[in-house]
Amino acid sequence: MARVSGKIAFVTGAAAGLGEACALALAREGAQIIVADLNAAGARRVADCIGPAATSWAMDVASEQDWIATAAMMGLRFGRLDILVNNAGIVVNEDLETASLASFRRVNQIMSEGVFLGCKHMLDLLRESASASIVNMASTASHLGYHKYLAYCAAKGAVRSMTKAIAVECHAKGYPIRCNSVHPAGIETALERQSQGRADARAISETGVLPFGSNGLLHDVANLVLFLASDEARFITGAEHLIDNGATIWPAIA
Ligand SMILES: NC(=O)c1ccc[n+]([C@@H]2O[C@H](COP(=O)([O-])OP(=O)(O)OC[C@H]3O[C@@H](n4cnc5c(N)ncnc54)[C@H](O)[C@@H]3O)[C@@H](O)[C@H]2O)c1
């Protein structure tokens, strides 16, 4: 039996990078996928690649109106939601001295408010599931002082603590919903290359243990998200899952 067979999964930022990899992994393991992204053409491309088990959905995760419309569509079409992956994100290379209030707010609107709005407006549908899982994409930026991405750190810190509060609220209210955060570092994507100011993709081995300092591949994170989304992780909620090849414990790169 596939690991998320029969489940309905909604993945944001799924037109590229980690979101796309999560959508593909969940679909491979039997879920029906809604591929959501601001980039409508990219979302359609991923949904087409998955096939009949996928639908694309254009939305801005920072827009409450878009989340209200999304919840209405999901209610009519599916009547419930089993897996919500709040993954969409951007990075802006600004520190305390160079960041403006407007850019600080924009980054937090997408990655902090976007996660809040997703959890809030999908809650009623998640409550209809026999066993639901929210996976919020955070970062090691919630643990380390990446001073060049100040707003990004603030947003991911909010995701880290909001996840725990949502997990406890769902538990306290008897809702069948787990909520966890995932904290990657250095995964080879467009966002990662932008944050490092490089255009070239790094060659990374598909197999074996990687040396400290090496970047990871998309499926390294997608495998963790798949596990947390599945009922294999039924005893895990409110937990922060570092997936950084030791970056947070290695003083040389901290
Ligand atoms: N790549 C890494 O090393 C890394 C490390 C830690 C955390 N993350 C997190 O993983 C997530 C995905 O990052 P990625 O590296 O795959 O980036 P990416 O740039 O490859 O993909 C991000 C996707 O999010 C979409 N998006 C951006 N703003 C949106 C909005 N307002 N509404 C809907 N969709 C929107 C983009 O169109 C894109 O498809 C982000 O939350 C990021 O912070 C990535």
The ligand as a Gaussian input file, in Angstrom:
#p B3LYP/6-31G(d) Opt

LIG

0 1
 N       16.378000      25.843000      -0.761000
 C       16.812000      25.876000       0.467000
 O       17.990000      25.649000       0.751000
 C       15.860000      26.183000       1.593000
 C       16.379000      26.147000       2.890000
 C       15.527000      26.410000       3.939000
 C       14.196000      26.686000       3.716000
 N       13.722000      26.723000       2.439000
 C       12.313000      27.047000       2.261000
 O       11.706000      26.140000       1.375000
 C       10.619000      26.783000       0.721000
 C       10.731000      26.568000      -0.777000
 O       11.950000      27.148000      -1.200000
 P       12.694000      26.717000      -2.556000
 O       14.132000      26.722000      -2.250000
 O       12.062000      25.515000      -3.136000
 O       12.384000      28.023000      -3.434000
 P       11.988000      28.189000      -4.983000
 O       12.242000      29.625000      -5.281000
 O       12.644000      27.160000      -5.825000
 O       10.410000      27.919000      -4.966000
 C        9.527000      28.753000      -4.254000
 C        8.149000      28.669000      -4.883000
 O        7.269000      29.490000      -4.098000
 C        6.447000      30.232000      -4.993000
 N        5.958000      31.450000      -4.353000
 C        6.693000      32.537000      -3.980000
 N        5.887000      33.466000      -3.446000
 C        4.623000      32.967000      -3.467000
 C        3.354000      33.461000      -3.060000
 N        3.238000      34.688000      -2.534000
 N        2.278000      32.666000      -3.224000
 C        2.381000      31.441000      -3.781000
 N        3.553000      30.924000      -4.210000
 C        4.655000      31.685000      -4.057000
 C        7.357000      30.530000      -6.180000
 O        6.615000      30.884000      -7.339000
 C        8.125000      29.211000      -6.329000
 O        7.448000      28.309000      -7.165000
 C       10.653000      28.254000       1.145000
 O        9.734000      28.473000       2.190000
 C       12.075000      28.418000       1.644000
 O       12.198000      29.446000       2.589000
 C       14.528000      26.483000       1.365000

